[in-house]
Amino acid sequence: MYKNFYLLVSLLFLCQFALQSSAQDVNLSSKKINEKFKNFSCPEKVYIHTDRDFYIAGENMFFKSYISGFTSDEKQIQSNIIYLVLRDEKSNIETLITYLKNGSSSGHIYLPDTLKTGKYELVAFTNFMRNFDESCYFKKNFLIVNRFDKTLPTLQFNDTLNIEQSANLVTNKKTNVGALEIILIKDSFKTRENIKIGLKLKTEGKTAAIANLSVTVKEANFLFDNNFDIVNLLNENKNSVIDIKKKKTNDTIIDFYPLERNGIYLRGKIKDKTNQQIKNECLVLSSPDSIANFQYTFSDAVGNFQFLVNNYYLGKEVYIKPLHNQISNPDRSISIEDKFTLKESLNPAFKVLPKYFYNYITYSQQIVYIQKSYPDSNAVNNREWTFDKIIIPRAYFSPYLNYNTKDYIQLNDFNDIVTNIIMRTKLEKVKNTNELFVFDPNAKEYRTTPAIIFVDGVPIDNADKILSFSSDDVDKIALCLNSRILGNLELNGLVSINTKKNKLSSIVFNSPVIKYKLDRIADNSVFKPTNYSTTKIPKYAPDFRQLLYWNPNVSINNNETANVDFFASDCVSDYVVEVKGILTDGTPICAYAKIKVYR
């Protein structure tokens, strides 16, 4: 068993090394992935801490993502990208990508007012986890109720259920799991009173430990279950050890999903109408811009291809097409894999609700209806995700010549522009297709391979697409005569054309080509609680927040105490203080407490 396990893992990471050492030559086939990995547990785990467990449509769901990796060569290895799906029993409602820093990330999902009352689920996973069965994904059920739904016909209630049967509420004042302790000076507070809570970290034998925590203080309801905690989940495979053999392979088909540590992998397939694979096809990915840009890869023996996407492209529309496509290929097609497609259906954790919870739902609907009338309530501070450094994948850096059409007389078409403006280029017909050739300054003759033509940053098929361009259409032209060697790819000169009227959108490409909107990294948004010490709020102004506090970015050093403070609302109720997080070595910790707000 162990021999087979290490053989399998060694093969997996042997392929992983090949991917990292030659990112432009990444190719995949996934038909038998689950068959190969189905008997093994995933060494990587994801946990999502949400601010609450029950929502009214129109509210925000705040979250923090945590991940536990695995050990290899005495180094901790883990993915840096997590995929989140909020779905109902029929389809995906929202999808997000979060980028981890130091093993965690945070953000929020807005729950549209139009969401129907029903059972929902938040699913989270990494690209690497897709090698295994979906049972290893993080999944958490939620109840979301439309605030205008007064009859709640989609929910089932049973008056025989009581609170002990339906959930495991925090009944004691404090519950600590691990090295974290919640310090309460008192456990009862008046409405709108300033509440101060201490968080103490004390770990044995880990003097340099630092806790990365998220803290929520929410109204208690029967859906809260402190058995569904970060410690139980992340400790499952905490000590998984992987033996990485860093050797190259001649196998051109890599049939697993790699770890995403340095970027997002975009995967697709190119085939003909008979579903026959098209192998060794050079495909390029680029985005409309004033700068000619692209990445490239080659399709493998079964037509699969994969890009390690430069962060520059995230959130942008990209074109994916073969680099060399002089003639029309209407029988070919390109498809892109949707990572957010889930095979397993939603399995609601709570099929029947206790009868008394009906009153809590209607009460919450009224509260949200009132709160929505005051824009500053439950406010979100959006912090757009930005990378420290983005290197644009330029097609060239220093052109041989730059031309601006306004410096020349008016010309009627691109043939006139080539003849009268662009030096050392010529248009020629090759098999009934117009191609542009550039002069080779070293060989002192025109190249025999056509130049690559970029229009508004994107490579096009051939010069036929731009023959009608006049001086009114073209703004600037950059000419590169020298060859560019990029790995296994050689560009025999290129011409980059910037147009005045977005002419790229009017170009009809030879098949196949696909336009695809890449997801961007989700905002690192934070919750902004009401602060009575700095904001003058009239006593008659309602403040019925059921979420008193959410902070995903609390850090504590070992043997130290961190303090959080916030204000109670006008909502008289019991509240749960829930703190979850991880230590610097990946150890999960959590703690709970219960407080009361009275009038």
Long-range contacts (C-beta under 8 A, 24 or more apart in sequence): 5-40, 6-243, 8-36, 8-37, 8-40, 9-242, 9-243, 9-244, 10-243, 10-244, 10-245, 12-131, 12-256, 13-72, 13-242, 13-243, 13-244, 13-245, 13-246, 14-245, 14-246, 14-247, 14-248, 14-249, 15-249, 15-251, 15-254, 15-256, 15-258, 16-244, 16-258, 16-259, 17-244, 17-246, 17-247, 17-248, 18-248, 18-249, 18-254, 19-254, 19-258, 19-308, 20-262, 21-248, 22-487, 23-308, 24-295, 24-296, 24-297, 24-298, 24-486, 24-487, 24-488, 24-489, 25-297, 25-298, 25-487, 25-488, 26-254, 26-258, 26-265, 26-297, 26-305, 26-306, 26-307, 26-308, 27-252, 27-253, 27-254, 27-297, 27-298, 27-299, 27-300, 27-301, 27-304, 27-305, 27-306, 28-253, 28-254, 28-255, 28-256, 28-257, 28-267, 28-300, 28-304, 28-305, 28-306, 29-253, 29-254, 29-255, 29-300, 29-302, 29-304, 30-255, 30-256, 30-257, 30-304, 31-255, 32-255, 33-130, 33-131, 33-255, 33-256, 33-257, 34-131, 34-132, 34-133, 36-131, 36-255, 36-256, 37-131, 37-132, 37-133, 37-256, 38-132, 38-133, 40-132, 41-132, 41-136, 41-236, 41-237, 41-240, 42-128, 42-129, 42-131, 42-132, 42-136, 42-237, 43-69, 43-70, 43-237, 43-240, 43-242, 44-68, 44-69, 44-70, 44-78, 44-79, 44-126, 44-128, 44-129, 44-237, 45-136, 45-138, 45-233, 45-234, 45-236, 45-237, 46-82, 46-124, 46-125, 46-126, 46-129, 46-137, 46-138, 47-124, 47-138, 47-230, 47-233, 47-234, 47-580, 47-588, 48-84, 48-122, 48-124, 48-138, 48-140, 49-214, 49-216, 49-230, 49-552, 49-578, 49-580, 50-122, 50-140, 50-142, 50-216, 51-216, 51-218, 51-527, 51-547, 51-550, 52-216, 52-218, 52-546, 52-547, 53-142, 53-143, 53-218, 53-221, 53-223, 53-224, 53-225, 54-142, 54-143, 54-144, 54-145, 54-221, 54-223, 54-364, 55-111, 55-142, 55-143, 55-144, 55-145, 56-111, 56-144, 56-145, 56-146, 56-147, 56-364, 56-365, 56-367, 56-368, 57-111, 57-112, 57-113, 57-114, 57-115, 57-117, 57-144, 57-145, 57-146, 57-147, 58-111, 58-112, 58-113, 58-147, 58-368, 58-372, 59-111, 59-368, 59-378, 60-108, 60-109, 60-110, 60-111, 60-378, 60-380, 60-527, 61-86, 61-108, 61-109, 61-110, 61-111, 61-122, 61-142, 62-106, 62-107, 62-108, 62-216, 62-525, 62-527, 62-550, 62-552, 63-106, 63-107, 63-108, 63-109, 63-122, 63-552, 64-104, 64-105, 64-106, 64-214, 64-552, 64-580, 65-98, 65-100, 65-104, 65-105, 65-106, 65-124, 66-103, 66-104, 66-230, 66-234, 66-580, 66-581, 66-582, 66-588, 67-100, 67-103, 67-104, 67-126, 68-103, 68-234, 68-237, 68-238, 68-582, 68-586, 68-588, 69-103, 69-586, 70-237, 70-240, 70-241, 70-242, 71-239, 71-240, 71-241, 71-242, 72-241, 72-242, 72-243, 72-244, 73-244, 76-586, 77-242, 77-259, 77-261, 78-103, 78-259, 78-261, 79-126, 79-127, 79-128, 79-259, 79-260, 79-261, 80-260, 80-261, 80-262, 81-126, 81-127, 81-260, 81-263, 81-264, 82-124, 82-125, 82-126, 83-124, 83-125, 83-126, 83-127, 83-339, 83-340, 84-109, 84-122, 84-123, 84-124, 84-522, 85-122, 85-123, 85-124, 85-340, 85-342, 86-120, 86-121, 86-122, 86-123, 87-120, 87-121, 87-123, 87-342, 87-346, 88-116, 88-118, 88-119, 88-120, 88-121, 88-346, 89-118, 89-119, 89-345, 89-346, 89-348, 92-340, 92-342, 93-120, 95-340, 95-519, 96-519, 96-522, 97-264, 97-519, 97-520, 97-521, 97-522, 98-521, 98-522, 99-385, 99-521, 102-212, 103-212, 103-582, 103-586, 104-212, 104-552, 104-582, 105-522, 105-524, 106-214, 106-524, 106-525, 106-526, 106-552, 106-553, 107-522, 107-523, 107-524, 107-525, 108-380, 108-523, 108-525, 108-527, 111-144, 113-146, 113-147, 114-146, 115-144, 115-146, 116-146, 116-149, 116-154, 117-144, 117-145, 117-146, 117-149, 117-152, 117-154, 117-155, 118-143, 118-144, 118-154, 118-155, 119-143, 119-346, 119-348, 119-350, 120-144, 120-346, 121-346, 121-348, 123-342, 126-259, 126-260, 127-257, 127-258, 127-259, 127-260, 127-264, 127-265, 127-339, 128-257, 128-258, 128-259, 128-260, 130-257, 130-339, 131-256, 131-257, 134-342, 134-343, 134-344, 135-344, 138-233, 140-228, 141-346, 141-348, 141-349, 141-350, 143-223, 143-350, 143-353, 145-361, 145-364, 145-365, 147-365, 147-368, 147-369, 147-372, 148-365, 149-365, 150-362, 152-358, 152-361, 155-353, 156-351, 156-352, 156-353, 157-352, 157-353, 157-354, 157-355, 157-357, 157-358, 158-352, 158-353, 158-354, 158-355, 159-354, 159-355, 159-356, 161-352, 161-353, 161-354, 161-355, 162-354, 163-222, 163-354, 163-356, 165-354, 166-222, 166-350, 166-353, 166-354, 166-357, 167-222, 167-223, 167-224, 167-225, 168-225, 168-226, 168-227, 169-220, 169-222, 169-224, 170-220, 170-224, 170-226, 170-576, 170-592, 170-593, 170-594, 171-594, 172-594, 173-593, 173-594, 174-591, 174-592, 174-593, 174-594, 175-226, 175-591, 175-592, 175-593, 176-591, 176-592, 177-229, 177-231, 177-589, 177-590, 177-591, 178-231, 178-587, 178-588, 178-589, 178-590, 178-591, 179-203, 179-204, 179-209, 179-211, 179-583, 179-587, 179-589, 180-211, 180-213, 180-579, 180-581, 180-589, 180-590, 180-591, 181-591, 182-577, 182-579, 182-591, 182-592, 182-593, 183-561, 184-593, 184-595, 187-593, 187-594, 187-595, 187-596, 188-595, 188-596, 188-597, 188-598, 189-568, 189-595, 189-596, 189-597, 189-598, 190-568, 190-597, 190-598, 190-599, 191-568, 191-569, 191-570, 191-571, 191-572, 191-597, 191-598, 191-599, 192-532, 192-543, 192-567, 192-568, 192-569, 192-570, 193-567, 193-568, 193-597, 194-532, 194-533, 194-565, 194-566, 194-567, 195-548, 195-565, 195-566, 195-567, 195-568, 195-595, 196-563, 196-564, 196-565, 197-563, 197-564, 197-565, 197-577, 197-593, 198-561, 198-562, 198-563, 199-554, 199-556, 199-561, 199-562, 199-563, 199-564, 199-579, 199-591, 200-556, 200-560, 200-561, 201-556, 201-557, 201-558, 201-559, 201-560, 201-561, 202-558, 202-559, 203-558, 203-583, 206-558, 206-583, 206-585, 207-558, 207-559, 208-558, 208-584, 209-557, 209-558, 209-583, 209-584, 209-585, 210-555, 210-556, 210-557, 210-558, 210-583, 210-584, 211-554, 211-555, 211-556, 211-581, 211-582, 211-583, 211-589, 212-554, 212-555, 212-581, 212-582, 212-583, 212-584, 213-554, 213-555, 213-556, 213-579, 213-580, 213-581, 213-589, 214-550, 214-551, 214-552, 214-553, 214-554, 214-579, 214-580, 214-581, 215-549, 215-550, 215-551, 215-554, 215-564, 215-577, 215-578, 215-579, 216-547, 216-549, 216-550, 216-576, 216-577, 216-578, 217-547, 217-548, 217-549, 217-550, 217-566, 217-575, 217-576, 217-577, 217-578, 217-595, 218-546, 218-547, 218-548, 218-575, 218-576, 218-578, 219-546, 219-547, 219-571, 219-573, 219-574, 219-575, 219-576, 220-573, 220-574, 220-575, 220-576, 220-594, 221-357, 221-360, 222-354, 222-357, 223-350, 224-576, 226-578, 226-592, 229-580, 229-590, 230-580, 230-581, 230-582, 230-588, 230-589, 230-590, 231-588, 231-589, 231-590, 233-588, 234-582, 234-586, 234-588, 235-588, 238-586, 238-587, 252-300, 252-301, 253-300, 253-301, 253-302, 253-304, 254-300, 262-308, 263-308, 263-309, 263-310, 263-311, 264-308, 264-309, 264-314, 264-518, 265-306, 265-307, 265-308, 265-309, 266-306, 266-307, 266-309, 266-336, 266-337, 266-516, 266-518, 267-304, 267-305, 267-306, 267-307, 267-336, 267-337, 268-304, 268-305, 268-306, 268-320, 268-334, 268-335, 268-336, 268-337, 268-514, 269-299, 269-303, 269-304, 269-305, 269-334, 269-335, 269-337, 270-299, 270-303, 270-305, 270-322, 270-332, 270-333, 270-334, 270-512, 271-303, 271-332, 271-333, 271-335, 272-331, 272-332, 272-333, 273-331, 273-332, 273-333, 276-303, 277-301, 277-302, 277-303, 278-303, 278-332, 279-303, 281-305, 281-322, 282-322, 282-323, 282-324, 282-489, 283-320, 283-321, 283-322, 283-323, 283-334, 284-319, 284-320, 284-321, 284-322, 284-323, 284-459, 285-309, 285-313, 285-318, 285-319, 285-320, 286-318, 286-319, 286-454, 286-457, 286-458, 286-459, 287-312, 287-313, 287-316, 287-317, 287-318, 287-319, 287-457, 287-458, 288-317, 288-319, 288-456, 288-457, 288-458, 288-502, 288-504, 289-456, 289-457, 290-456, 290-457, 290-498, 291-392, 291-394, 291-457, 292-394, 292-395, 292-396, 292-454, 292-457, 292-459, 292-478, 292-494, 292-496, 293-392, 293-393, 293-394, 293-395, 293-457, 294-393, 294-395, 294-458, 294-459, 295-393, 296-323, 296-486, 296-489, 298-488, 309-518, 310-390, 310-391, 310-392, 310-393, 311-387, 311-390, 312-390, 312-391, 312-392, 312-393, 313-518, 314-518, 314-519, 314-520, 314-521, 315-518, 315-519, 315-520, 315-521, 316-517, 316-518, 317-515, 317-516, 317-517, 317-518, 318-515, 318-516, 318-517, 318-518, 319-458, 319-513, 319-514, 319-515, 320-513, 320-514, 320-516, 321-459, 321-461, 321-509, 321-512, 321-513, 321-514, 322-512, 323-452, 323-459, 323-489, 325-461, 325-462, 325-509, 325-510, 326-430, 326-431, 326-433, 326-435, 326-450, 326-461, 326-462, 326-510, 327-431, 327-433, 327-510, 328-510, 328-511, 329-510, 329-511, 329-512, 330-511, 331-511, 332-511, 332-512, 333-511, 333-512, 334-512, 334-513, 334-514, 335-514, 336-514, 336-516, 364-546, 367-544, 367-546, 367-571, 370-542, 370-544, 371-542, 371-544, 371-545, 374-541, 374-542, 376-530, 377-530, 377-543, 377-545, 378-527, 378-545, 378-547, 379-527, 379-528, 380-525, 380-526, 380-527, 380-528, 381-525, 381-526, 381-527, 381-528, 382-523, 382-525, 383-523, 383-524, 383-525, 383-526, 384-523, 384-524, 385-520, 385-521, 385-522, 385-523, 385-524, 395-452, 395-454, 395-459, 395-484, 395-491, 395-494, 395-496, 396-478, 396-480, 396-484, 396-494, 396-496, 399-478, 399-479, 399-480, 399-496, 400-424, 400-441, 400-479, 400-480, 400-481, 400-482, 401-478, 401-479, 402-476, 402-477, 402-478, 402-479, 403-476, 403-477, 403-478, 403-479, 404-475, 404-476, 405-471, 405-474, 405-475, 405-476, 405-477, 408-471, 409-471, 410-470, 410-471, 410-472, 411-470, 411-471, 412-470, 412-471, 413-467, 413-468, 413-469, 413-470, 414-463, 414-466, 414-467, 414-468, 414-469, 414-470, 414-474, 415-467, 416-470, 417-469, 417-470, 417-471, 417-474, 417-477, 421-477, 422-477, 422-479, 422-495, 423-479, 424-479, 424-481, 425-451, 425-479, 425-495, 427-463, 433-462, 433-463, 433-464, 434-462, 434-463, 434-464, 434-467, 435-462, 435-463, 436-462, 436-463, 436-495, 437-493, 438-479, 438-480, 438-481, 438-492, 438-493, 438-494, 438-495, 439-481, 440-481, 440-493, 441-481, 441-482, 442-482, 447-492, 447-493, 449-492, 450-492, 451-491, 451-492, 451-493, 451-494, 451-495, 452-491, 452-493, 452-494, 452-495, 453-494, 453-495, 453-496, 453-497, 454-494, 454-495, 454-496, 454-497, 455-497, 455-499, 455-503, 455-504, 455-507, 456-497, 456-498, 456-499, 456-502, 456-503, 456-504, 457-496, 457-504, 458-504, 460-507, 460-509, 461-509, 461-510, 465-507, 465-508, 465-509, 466-497, 466-503, 466-507, 469-497, 469-499, 469-503, 472-500, 473-499, 473-500, 473-501, 473-503, 474-498, 474-499, 474-500, 475-499, 475-500, 526-551, 526-552, 526-553, 527-551, 529-566, 529-567, 530-567, 530-569, 531-567, 532-567, 533-567, 542-570, 543-569, 543-570, 543-571, 544-569, 544-570, 544-571, 545-569, 545-571, 546-571, 546-573, 548-575, 554-579, 554-581, 568-597, 569-597, 571-597, 572-597, 572-598, 572-599, 573-597
